[in-house]
Amino acid sequence: MDGVPVLTLGGPEPERAAGLLAGGWAGLASAASIHGGTVSTPEMTASADTLPFTGLRGDLTPRHGAHATWRLGFSARDLPPGTRVGSVEVALQGAAGPSAVASVLLNEVVLGGGPLSSNGQGRFLLPVPAGLAGLENQISVELRRGEPAGAAQLLPPSRIGLVPAGSPGAFHDLPAAYAGGMEVLADAPGGVLVAEQLNPILWVLRRLLAPTAPLMVRLVEPGEEVRPSAPFLAATREPPQGTDPVLRFDAGRILLSNADGRPILDLAGLQRVMAAQLLVAEGQPGLWLRRLGPPPLLPAEAPRLDDGDVALLDGQGVALAWRGRGLPDVRVSYPEEAAPTPALHGPLMPWRPWVVGTAWLAGLALVIYAFIRPRRDARR
């Protein structure tokens, strides 16, 4: 105006926008001229090693006030195939001022943070420990300032860093394995898959499989060997070939106990329950579903299979889940299983009949000898 650059501040609280002049906008005051216009920024999408905050669920609009918070949600299904969360990078811009401190949390666990710089900027690259990110996740970014000092916002460099997922160690690792495609194997007598067999499969996969992931279904005759050719979900009576499930169903009653040996649950009394176990078959990771009695009445919400590698599912969802490998949280025993019969050591096993026969003949010879040569009376 009259040859002098002018910045017009509007809105219901123009004094908040004026706070930006204490930051990076201060240089405009000494500029010879100002040119208006727009700059288009390419939309950031998920790549092989990053997932931008713009691809998460939540509100990224600027915040006002002394305490600003952003909450962003994402699922393990949102990540590219074969990846997991390795780091979180946050870029912040707020009005310059003293005592502005940012904190970054993942699933209510503090990853880190720190004070903003003197010009109101902050950038934090924070590693995420393996196992902290689960099936459903929330990132929280909190900015605390001594007093309201204008708008604060998350900048486009804010993103999730991705690393290779590795072999699944818990249920929440399955979406990364399934994202590139999976195989469903189901018992189907005579090649017919009934609804009561299909519905539990769809119910479980709703939280584990991304909508765009390729899916192949293979019907298996009951009793046929189950050999998956890709990451799998097997809804079969028998476990996949070559696996060693924590829960077996060929040894009678199953009793669950805690680490001190105190009984927790007797599976013999359960009805309408399914067992879900994380297995590796033919080099492929996957899930084995096995019904205990009639199928449960399935709720509308899919079960949240998160931590653990063994779970019991009922009409409410996940009834019990635990880690069965390594240092197990729950001990599994089979009270009705017959104790193994002690066997002769390997080298003697082929000669076992001969050893038993020789011992029997030796005993018989001692009896005959005792009758032929009775004890003498000690009269001398």
C-alpha positions as a LaTeX table, in Angstrom:
\begin{tabular}{lrrr}
\hline
Residue & $x$ (\AA) & $y$ (\AA) & $z$ (\AA) \\
\hline
Met1 & 0.00 & 0.00 & 0.00 \\
Asp2 & 1.54 & 3.27 & $-1.16$ \\
Gly3 & 4.65 & 1.30 & $-2.16$ \\
Val4 & 4.99 & $-0.41$ & 1.23 \\
Pro5 & 4.37 & $-4.16$ & 1.68 \\
Val6 & 1.29 & $-4.77$ & 3.83 \\
Leu7 & 0.25 & $-7.98$ & 5.61 \\
Thr8 & $-3.45$ & $-8.12$ & 6.49 \\
Leu9 & $-4.42$ & $-10.32$ & 9.43 \\
Gly10 & $-8.02$ & $-11.55$ & 9.62 \\
Gly11 & $-10.08$ & $-14.23$ & 11.24 \\
Pro12 & $-11.80$ & $-14.24$ & 14.62 \\
Glu13 & $-8.49$ & $-13.97$ & 16.53 \\
Pro14 & $-6.03$ & $-12.01$ & 14.38 \\
Glu15 & $-3.68$ & $-11.52$ & 17.34 \\
Arg16 & $-2.81$ & $-15.24$ & 17.21 \\
Ala17 & $-1.68$ & $-14.95$ & 13.57 \\
Ala18 & 0.40 & $-11.92$ & 14.58 \\
Gly19 & 2.44 & $-14.23$ & 16.78 \\
Leu20 & 3.89 & $-15.78$ & 13.61 \\
Leu21 & 5.75 & $-12.52$ & 12.97 \\
Ala22 & 8.04 & $-13.44$ & 15.86 \\
Gly23 & 9.17 & $-16.52$ & 13.95 \\
Gly24 & 10.22 & $-17.19$ & 10.40 \\
Trp25 & 7.82 & $-14.56$ & 9.05 \\
Ala26 & 9.82 & $-11.74$ & 10.64 \\
Gly27 & 11.99 & $-11.46$ & 7.53 \\
Leu28 & 9.00 & $-10.21$ & 5.53 \\
Ala29 & 9.12 & $-6.93$ & 7.44 \\
Ser30 & 12.39 & $-5.96$ & 5.76 \\
Ala31 & 11.49 & $-7.30$ & 2.29 \\
Ala32 & 11.39 & $-4.83$ & $-0.60$ \\
Ser33 & 8.25 & $-6.42$ & $-2.05$ \\
Ile34 & 5.87 & $-9.36$ & $-1.59$ \\
His35 & 4.41 & $-11.48$ & $-4.38$ \\
Gly36 & 1.29 & $-13.56$ & $-3.73$ \\
Gly37 & 0.60 & $-16.97$ & $-5.20$ \\
Thr38 & 0.35 & $-20.68$ & $-4.42$ \\
Val39 & 2.87 & $-23.44$ & $-4.56$ \\
Ser40 & 1.64 & $-26.98$ & $-5.21$ \\
Thr41 & 3.28 & $-29.65$ & $-3.10$ \\
Pro42 & 3.24 & $-33.23$ & $-4.37$ \\
Glu43 & 1.08 & $-35.43$ & $-2.18$ \\
Met44 & 3.14 & $-37.70$ & 0.04 \\
Thr45 & 2.14 & $-41.36$ & $-0.14$ \\
Ala46 & 3.48 & $-44.53$ & 1.44 \\
Ser47 & 6.70 & $-45.80$ & $-0.08$ \\
Ala48 & 8.78 & $-48.86$ & 0.61 \\
Asp49 & 10.41 & $-47.21$ & 3.64 \\
Thr50 & 8.10 & $-44.41$ & 4.84 \\
Leu51 & 4.45 & $-43.68$ & 5.64 \\
Pro52 & 3.71 & $-39.93$ & 5.89 \\
Phe53 & 1.45 & $-38.52$ & 8.58 \\
Thr54 & $-0.89$ & $-37.35$ & 5.81 \\
Gly55 & $-1.71$ & $-41.02$ & 5.21 \\
Leu56 & $-2.80$ & $-41.61$ & 8.83 \\
Arg57 & $-6.24$ & $-41.21$ & 10.36 \\
Gly58 & $-6.58$ & $-37.95$ & 12.28 \\
Asp59 & $-6.68$ & $-34.16$ & 12.13 \\
Leu60 & $-3.47$ & $-32.38$ & 11.06 \\
Thr61 & $-4.83$ & $-28.83$ & 11.18 \\
Pro62 & $-2.84$ & $-26.19$ & 13.14 \\
Arg63 & $-3.46$ & $-25.93$ & 16.87 \\
His64 & $-3.75$ & $-22.87$ & 19.11 \\
Gly65 & $-3.29$ & $-22.47$ & 22.81 \\
Ala66 & $-0.65$ & $-23.31$ & 25.36 \\
His67 & $-1.25$ & $-27.06$ & 25.03 \\
Ala68 & $-1.54$ & $-28.47$ & 21.50 \\
Thr69 & $-2.14$ & $-32.17$ & 20.79 \\
Trp70 & $-2.40$ & $-34.21$ & 17.59 \\
Arg71 & $-3.63$ & $-37.84$ & 17.68 \\
Leu72 & $-3.14$ & $-39.96$ & 14.59 \\
Gly73 & $-4.18$ & $-43.57$ & 14.14 \\
Phe74 & $-3.02$ & $-46.34$ & 11.85 \\
Ser75 & $-3.34$ & $-50.10$ & 11.55 \\
Ala76 & $-0.72$ & $-52.73$ & 10.79 \\
Arg77 & $-2.77$ & $-53.36$ & 7.62 \\
Asp78 & $-1.87$ & $-49.83$ & 6.41 \\
Leu79 & 1.85 & $-50.66$ & 6.12 \\
Pro80 & 3.46 & $-51.83$ & 2.86 \\
Pro81 & 4.04 & $-55.60$ & 2.53 \\
Gly82 & 6.85 & $-57.05$ & 4.63 \\
Thr83 & 7.46 & $-53.95$ & 6.76 \\
Arg84 & 7.02 & $-52.83$ & 10.36 \\
Val85 & 7.37 & $-49.54$ & 12.23 \\
Gly86 & 11.03 & $-48.75$ & 12.87 \\
Ser87 & 10.96 & $-45.04$ & 13.73 \\
Val88 & 8.76 & $-41.94$ & 14.00 \\
Glu89 & 9.93 & $-38.59$ & 12.63 \\
Val90 & 8.11 & $-35.44$ & 13.74 \\
Ala91 & 8.63 & $-31.90$ & 12.36 \\
Leu92 & 6.95 & $-29.05$ & 14.24 \\
Gln93 & 6.55 & $-25.32$ & 13.62 \\
Gly94 & 5.26 & $-23.04$ & 16.35 \\
Ala95 & 5.59 & $-19.40$ & 17.21 \\
Ala96 & 8.91 & $-18.55$ & 18.81 \\
Gly97 & 8.85 & $-18.36$ & 22.57 \\
Pro98 & 10.45 & $-19.74$ & 25.70 \\
Ser99 & 9.68 & $-23.10$ & 27.31 \\
Ala100 & 8.06 & $-24.79$ & 24.30 \\
Val101 & 8.52 & $-28.55$ & 24.71 \\
Ala102 & 7.29 & $-31.35$ & 22.42 \\
Ser103 & 6.64 & $-34.99$ & 23.31 \\
Val104 & 5.96 & $-37.91$ & 20.96 \\
Leu105 & 4.11 & $-41.05$ & 22.12 \\
Leu106 & 3.21 & $-44.32$ & 20.43 \\
Asn107 & 0.43 & $-46.34$ & 22.05 \\
Glu108 & 0.78 & $-44.23$ & 25.21 \\
Val109 & 4.52 & $-44.98$ & 25.49 \\
Val110 & 6.83 & $-41.95$ & 25.33 \\
Leu111 & 9.31 & $-42.25$ & 22.44 \\
Gly112 & 11.05 & $-38.95$ & 23.14 \\
Gly113 & 10.90 & $-35.24$ & 22.40 \\
Gly114 & 12.54 & $-32.03$ & 23.56 \\
Pro115 & 12.39 & $-28.21$ & 23.44 \\
Leu116 & 11.77 & $-26.29$ & 20.23 \\
Ser117 & 14.46 & $-24.02$ & 18.88 \\
Ser118 & 14.51 & $-20.27$ & 19.46 \\
Asn119 & 12.59 & $-19.69$ & 16.19 \\
Gly120 & 9.86 & $-22.17$ & 17.19 \\
Gln121 & 10.98 & $-25.16$ & 15.13 \\
Gly122 & 11.61 & $-28.74$ & 16.17 \\
Arg123 & 12.46 & $-31.97$ & 14.42 \\
Phe124 & 12.73 & $-35.33$ & 16.19 \\
Leu125 & 13.74 & $-38.72$ & 14.79 \\
Leu126 & 12.80 & $-41.37$ & 17.34 \\
Pro127 & 13.40 & $-45.14$ & 17.13 \\
Val128 & 10.52 & $-47.50$ & 17.91 \\
Pro129 & 11.36 & $-50.68$ & 19.88 \\
Ala130 & 10.31 & $-53.92$ & 18.20 \\
Gly131 & 6.96 & $-55.12$ & 19.48 \\
Leu132 & 5.66 & $-51.70$ & 20.59 \\
Ala133 & 3.54 & $-51.19$ & 17.47 \\
Gly134 & 0.58 & $-53.54$ & 17.47 \\
Leu135 & $-2.43$ & $-54.31$ & 15.34 \\
Glu136 & $-4.07$ & $-50.91$ & 15.95 \\
Asn137 & $-1.88$ & $-47.94$ & 16.89 \\
Gln138 & $-2.02$ & $-44.29$ & 17.87 \\
Ile139 & 0.70 & $-41.63$ & 17.58 \\
Ser140 & 0.30 & $-38.64$ & 19.90 \\
Val141 & 2.28 & $-35.42$ & 19.45 \\
Glu142 & 1.99 & $-32.97$ & 22.34 \\
Leu143 & 3.32 & $-29.41$ & 22.44 \\
Arg144 & 3.33 & $-27.51$ & 25.73 \\
Arg145 & 4.10 & $-23.80$ & 25.85 \\
Gly146 & 4.24 & $-21.39$ & 28.75 \\
Glu147 & 1.46 & $-19.30$ & 27.23 \\
Pro148 & $-0.60$ & $-19.18$ & 24.03 \\
Ala149 & 1.74 & $-17.98$ & 21.30 \\
Gly150 & 0.03 & $-18.34$ & 17.94 \\
Ala151 & $-0.60$ & $-21.34$ & 15.71 \\
Ala152 & 1.49 & $-24.52$ & 15.84 \\
Gln153 & 1.46 & $-27.16$ & 13.14 \\
Leu154 & 2.94 & $-30.47$ & 12.06 \\
Leu155 & 5.06 & $-30.08$ & 8.93 \\
Pro156 & 5.05 & $-32.44$ & 5.90 \\
Pro157 & 8.36 & $-34.21$ & 6.77 \\
Ser158 & 6.52 & $-35.87$ & 9.68 \\
Arg159 & 6.32 & $-39.58$ & 8.90 \\
Ile160 & 6.74 & $-43.17$ & 10.04 \\
Gly161 & 9.99 & $-44.90$ & 9.11 \\
Leu162 & 9.62 & $-48.53$ & 8.02 \\
Val163 & 12.05 & $-51.44$ & 8.29 \\
Pro164 & 11.84 & $-55.10$ & 7.13 \\
Ala165 & 9.40 & $-57.02$ & 9.30 \\
Gly166 & 11.19 & $-60.36$ & 9.55 \\
Ser167 & 9.46 & $-63.58$ & 10.58 \\
Pro168 & 6.24 & $-63.09$ & 12.61 \\
Gly169 & 6.71 & $-63.57$ & 16.33 \\
Ala170 & 3.21 & $-62.53$ & 17.42 \\
Phe171 & $-0.26$ & $-62.18$ & 15.95 \\
His172 & 0.20 & $-58.47$ & 15.20 \\
Asp173 & 3.05 & $-59.35$ & 12.79 \\
Leu174 & 0.73 & $-61.31$ & 10.48 \\
Pro175 & $-0.61$ & $-58.32$ & 8.45 \\
Ala176 & 2.93 & $-57.65$ & 7.15 \\
Ala177 & 3.20 & $-61.28$ & 6.04 \\
Tyr178 & $-0.30$ & $-61.33$ & 4.51 \\
Ala179 & $-0.02$ & $-57.98$ & 2.69 \\
Gly180 & 1.77 & $-59.49$ & $-0.31$ \\
Gly181 & $-0.81$ & $-62.26$ & $-0.71$ \\
Met182 & $-1.99$ & $-65.23$ & 1.34 \\
Glu183 & $-3.56$ & $-68.67$ & 1.07 \\
Val184 & $-6.61$ & $-69.98$ & 2.93 \\
Leu185 & $-6.80$ & $-73.75$ & 3.42 \\
Ala186 & $-10.08$ & $-75.15$ & 4.72 \\
Asp187 & $-11.48$ & $-78.61$ & 5.36 \\
Ala188 & $-14.19$ & $-79.25$ & 2.78 \\
Pro189 & $-15.61$ & $-82.82$ & 2.67 \\
Gly190 & $-16.39$ & $-83.67$ & $-0.94$ \\
Gly191 & $-15.12$ & $-80.26$ & $-2.07$ \\
Val192 & $-18.00$ & $-78.40$ & $-0.39$ \\
Leu193 & $-17.20$ & $-75.46$ & 1.94 \\
Val194 & $-20.16$ & $-74.74$ & 4.20 \\
Ala195 & $-20.96$ & $-71.35$ & 5.74 \\
Glu196 & $-20.16$ & $-72.43$ & 9.31 \\
Gln197 & $-16.62$ & $-73.19$ & 8.15 \\
Leu198 & $-16.21$ & $-70.02$ & 6.04 \\
Asn199 & $-17.63$ & $-67.43$ & 8.47 \\
Pro200 & $-14.95$ & $-67.84$ & 11.20 \\
Ile201 & $-12.24$ & $-67.45$ & 8.54 \\
Leu202 & $-13.67$ & $-64.15$ & 7.30 \\
Trp203 & $-14.24$ & $-63.00$ & 10.88 \\
Val204 & $-10.59$ & $-63.50$ & 11.85 \\
Leu205 & $-9.14$ & $-62.07$ & 8.62 \\
Arg206 & $-11.11$ & $-58.82$ & 8.88 \\
Arg207 & $-8.41$ & $-57.29$ & 11.13 \\
Leu208 & $-5.40$ & $-59.12$ & 9.67 \\
Leu209 & $-5.79$ & $-58.75$ & 5.90 \\
Ala210 & $-5.68$ & $-55.51$ & 3.91 \\
Pro211 & $-8.59$ & $-55.11$ & 1.45 \\
Thr212 & $-6.20$ & $-55.00$ & $-1.52$ \\
Ala213 & $-4.15$ & $-58.08$ & $-0.57$ \\
Pro214 & $-4.41$ & $-61.05$ & $-2.98$ \\
Leu215 & $-6.24$ & $-64.06$ & $-1.54$ \\
Met216 & $-6.27$ & $-67.67$ & $-2.73$ \\
Val217 & $-8.57$ & $-70.37$ & $-1.30$ \\
Arg218 & $-7.71$ & $-74.07$ & $-1.42$ \\
Leu219 & $-10.13$ & $-76.75$ & $-0.25$ \\
Val220 & $-8.68$ & $-79.72$ & 1.59 \\
Glu221 & $-10.23$ & $-83.14$ & 2.14 \\
Pro222 & $-10.34$ & $-83.94$ & 5.89 \\
Gly223 & $-7.31$ & $-86.06$ & 6.76 \\
Glu224 & $-5.30$ & $-84.80$ & 3.75 \\
Glu225 & $-1.88$ & $-83.34$ & 4.50 \\
Val226 & $-1.98$ & $-79.55$ & 4.76 \\
Arg227 & 1.00 & $-78.03$ & 2.92 \\
Pro228 & 0.74 & $-74.26$ & 2.38 \\
Ser229 & 2.58 & $-72.59$ & $-0.48$ \\
Ala230 & 2.28 & $-68.99$ & 0.81 \\
Pro231 & 1.56 & $-67.19$ & 4.09 \\
Phe232 & $-1.60$ & $-68.94$ & 5.21 \\
Leu233 & $-4.62$ & $-69.38$ & 7.39 \\
Ala234 & $-5.53$ & $-73.06$ & 7.81 \\
Ala235 & $-9.00$ & $-73.86$ & 9.17 \\
Thr236 & $-8.47$ & $-77.61$ & 9.39 \\
Arg237 & $-8.90$ & $-80.38$ & 11.93 \\
Glu238 & $-5.25$ & $-81.44$ & 11.63 \\
Pro239 & $-2.36$ & $-78.95$ & 11.87 \\
Pro240 & $-0.27$ & $-78.11$ & 8.79 \\
Gln241 & 2.38 & $-80.66$ & 7.94 \\
Gly242 & 5.67 & $-80.44$ & 9.85 \\
Thr243 & 4.44 & $-78.06$ & 12.57 \\
Asp244 & 4.58 & $-78.41$ & 16.35 \\
Pro245 & 1.61 & $-76.48$ & 17.77 \\
Val246 & 1.56 & $-75.52$ & 21.44 \\
Leu247 & $-2.00$ & $-76.85$ & 21.76 \\
Arg248 & $-2.46$ & $-80.44$ & 20.53 \\
Phe249 & $-5.81$ & $-82.17$ & 20.29 \\
Asp250 & $-4.69$ & $-85.81$ & 20.06 \\
Ala251 & $-3.80$ & $-86.42$ & 23.73 \\
Gly252 & $-7.12$ & $-86.05$ & 25.56 \\
Arg253 & $-7.86$ & $-83.36$ & 28.11 \\
Ile254 & $-5.93$ & $-80.06$ & 27.94 \\
Leu255 & $-5.12$ & $-78.19$ & 31.15 \\
Leu256 & $-3.71$ & $-74.65$ & 31.24 \\
Ser257 & $-1.67$ & $-73.53$ & 34.27 \\
Asn258 & 0.27 & $-70.43$ & 35.23 \\
Ala259 & 4.03 & $-70.27$ & 35.74 \\
Asp260 & 3.59 & $-71.50$ & 39.34 \\
Gly261 & 1.67 & $-74.57$ & 38.20 \\
Arg262 & $-1.73$ & $-73.38$ & 39.41 \\
Pro263 & $-4.57$ & $-74.43$ & 37.05 \\
Ile264 & $-6.13$ & $-71.63$ & 35.03 \\
Leu265 & $-8.48$ & $-73.37$ & 32.63 \\
Asp266 & $-9.55$ & $-76.89$ & 31.70 \\
Leu267 & $-10.39$ & $-76.96$ & 28.01 \\
Ala268 & $-12.50$ & $-80.09$ & 28.45 \\
Gly269 & $-15.35$ & $-77.97$ & 29.79 \\
Leu270 & $-15.34$ & $-75.43$ & 26.95 \\
Gln271 & $-17.91$ & $-75.31$ & 24.17 \\
Arg272 & $-18.16$ & $-73.07$ & 21.10 \\
Val273 & $-14.50$ & $-72.04$ & 21.25 \\
Met274 & $-11.79$ & $-71.83$ & 18.58 \\
Ala275 & $-8.05$ & $-72.11$ & 19.11 \\
Ala276 & $-5.79$ & $-69.84$ & 17.02 \\
Gln277 & $-2.06$ & $-70.59$ & 16.86 \\
Leu278 & 0.82 & $-68.92$ & 15.04 \\
Leu279 & 2.82 & $-71.55$ & 13.12 \\
Val280 & 5.42 & $-71.91$ & 10.38 \\
Ala281 & 4.73 & $-74.64$ & 7.81 \\
Glu282 & 6.77 & $-75.37$ & 4.68 \\
Gly283 & 8.74 & $-72.20$ & 5.46 \\
Gln284 & 5.57 & $-70.07$ & 5.40 \\
Pro285 & 4.17 & $-68.20$ & 8.44 \\
Gly286 & 0.50 & $-68.45$ & 9.19 \\
Leu287 & $-2.40$ & $-69.13$ & 11.49 \\
Trp288 & $-4.03$ & $-72.45$ & 12.36 \\
Leu289 & $-7.70$ & $-72.26$ & 13.42 \\
Arg290 & $-9.20$ & $-75.30$ & 15.11 \\
Arg291 & $-12.70$ & $-75.57$ & 16.55 \\
Leu292 & $-13.42$ & $-77.11$ & 19.96 \\
Gly293 & $-16.93$ & $-78.40$ & 19.50 \\
Pro294 & $-19.62$ & $-76.44$ & 17.60 \\
Pro295 & $-18.58$ & $-73.09$ & 16.09 \\
Pro296 & $-19.06$ & $-70.05$ & 18.38 \\
Leu297 & $-21.70$ & $-67.42$ & 17.73 \\
Leu298 & $-19.60$ & $-64.74$ & 16.07 \\
Pro299 & $-19.95$ & $-61.09$ & 17.21 \\
Ala300 & $-20.03$ & $-58.25$ & 14.70 \\
Glu301 & $-16.58$ & $-56.95$ & 15.71 \\
Ala302 & $-13.58$ & $-58.97$ & 14.51 \\
Pro303 & $-11.26$ & $-60.39$ & 17.20 \\
Arg304 & $-8.24$ & $-58.26$ & 18.07 \\
Leu305 & $-5.40$ & $-60.77$ & 17.78 \\
Asp306 & $-2.52$ & $-58.62$ & 18.95 \\
Asp307 & 0.18 & $-59.83$ & 21.32 \\
Gly308 & 0.88 & $-63.54$ & 21.83 \\
Asp309 & 1.03 & $-66.55$ & 19.50 \\
Val310 & $-1.74$ & $-68.73$ & 21.01 \\
Ala311 & $-5.33$ & $-67.61$ & 21.62 \\
Leu312 & $-8.77$ & $-68.94$ & 22.46 \\
Leu313 & $-11.66$ & $-67.22$ & 20.64 \\
Asp314 & $-15.30$ & $-67.29$ & 21.70 \\
Gly315 & $-18.48$ & $-65.34$ & 21.09 \\
Gln316 & $-16.98$ & $-62.24$ & 22.76 \\
Gly317 & $-13.76$ & $-62.19$ & 20.72 \\
Val318 & $-10.40$ & $-63.06$ & 22.29 \\
Ala319 & $-11.08$ & $-64.95$ & 25.52 \\
Leu320 & $-7.42$ & $-65.68$ & 26.34 \\
Ala321 & $-4.13$ & $-65.01$ & 24.51 \\
Trp322 & $-0.58$ & $-65.79$ & 25.56 \\
Arg323 & 2.95 & $-66.45$ & 24.37 \\
Gly324 & 3.52 & $-70.18$ & 24.08 \\
Arg325 & 7.09 & $-70.13$ & 22.75 \\
Gly326 & 10.32 & $-69.25$ & 24.51 \\
Leu327 & 9.39 & $-68.42$ & 28.10 \\
Pro328 & 5.66 & $-69.24$ & 28.02 \\
Asp329 & 3.17 & $-67.25$ & 30.08 \\
Val330 & 0.88 & $-70.28$ & 30.28 \\
Arg331 & 1.88 & $-73.93$ & 30.68 \\
Val332 & 0.00 & $-76.62$ & 28.75 \\
Ser333 & $-0.36$ & $-80.16$ & 30.08 \\
Tyr334 & $-2.29$ & $-83.29$ & 29.05 \\
Pro335 & $-3.40$ & $-85.18$ & 32.21 \\
Glu336 & $-4.86$ & $-88.13$ & 30.25 \\
Glu337 & $-1.79$ & $-88.68$ & 28.08 \\
Ala338 & $-0.09$ & $-92.00$ & 28.86 \\
Ala339 & 3.44 & $-91.72$ & 30.23 \\
Pro340 & 6.06 & $-92.89$ & 27.71 \\
Thr341 & 7.34 & $-96.43$ & 28.25 \\
Pro342 & 11.07 & $-96.51$ & 29.03 \\
Ala343 & 12.94 & $-98.00$ & 26.08 \\
Leu344 & 16.34 & $-99.62$ & 25.74 \\
His345 & 19.00 & $-97.38$ & 24.34 \\
Gly346 & 19.41 & $-97.21$ & 20.60 \\
Pro347 & 22.20 & $-99.79$ & 20.00 \\
Leu348 & 20.31 & $-102.53$ & 21.93 \\
Met349 & 16.88 & $-101.97$ & 20.39 \\
Pro350 & 17.35 & $-104.49$ & 17.49 \\
Trp351 & 18.45 & $-107.15$ & 20.06 \\
Arg352 & 15.68 & $-106.50$ & 22.55 \\
Pro353 & 13.79 & $-109.84$ & 21.91 \\
Trp354 & 17.04 & $-111.79$ & 22.29 \\
Val355 & 17.96 & $-110.00$ & 25.51 \\
Val356 & 14.51 & $-110.66$ & 26.99 \\
Gly357 & 14.59 & $-114.34$ & 25.88 \\
Thr358 & 18.07 & $-114.92$ & 27.30 \\
Ala359 & 17.08 & $-113.40$ & 30.66 \\
Trp360 & 13.99 & $-115.63$ & 30.76 \\
Leu361 & 16.03 & $-118.80$ & 30.02 \\
Ala362 & 18.61 & $-117.87$ & 32.64 \\
Gly363 & 15.89 & $-117.53$ & 35.24 \\
Leu364 & 14.38 & $-120.89$ & 34.26 \\
Ala365 & 17.80 & $-122.58$ & 34.51 \\
Leu366 & 18.27 & $-121.26$ & 38.04 \\
Val367 & 14.91 & $-122.72$ & 39.11 \\
Ile368 & 15.73 & $-126.18$ & 37.63 \\
Tyr369 & 19.17 & $-126.17$ & 39.26 \\
Ala370 & 17.60 & $-125.42$ & 42.63 \\
Phe371 & 15.31 & $-128.49$ & 42.35 \\
Ile372 & 18.01 & $-130.88$ & 41.09 \\
Arg373 & 20.52 & $-129.89$ & 43.76 \\
Pro374 & 18.61 & $-129.06$ & 46.93 \\
Arg375 & 20.25 & $-127.29$ & 49.85 \\
Arg376 & 22.28 & $-129.50$ & 52.11 \\
Asp377 & 21.52 & $-129.49$ & 55.77 \\
Ala378 & 24.42 & $-127.99$ & 57.61 \\
Arg379 & 25.08 & $-130.92$ & 60.02 \\
Arg380 & 28.77 & $-130.68$ & 59.99 \\
\hline
\end{tabular}
